[in-house]
């Protein structure tokens, strides 16, 4: 799953609580938010990027959330 514009990580938290084994990738433009999420969820991948230019491989996610 990828969360575009993951912000403070409220969706990441809710998803991990219900599906702890699900791999989540988060994208946000805010370095502060990404740093916080990396500390909170060290096994997940978070990137500081613009959601319009993620540089991630196409068709590599089963679920996409953008909020």
Order of alpha helices (4+ residues) and beta strands (2+ residues): beta-alpha-beta-alpha-beta-beta
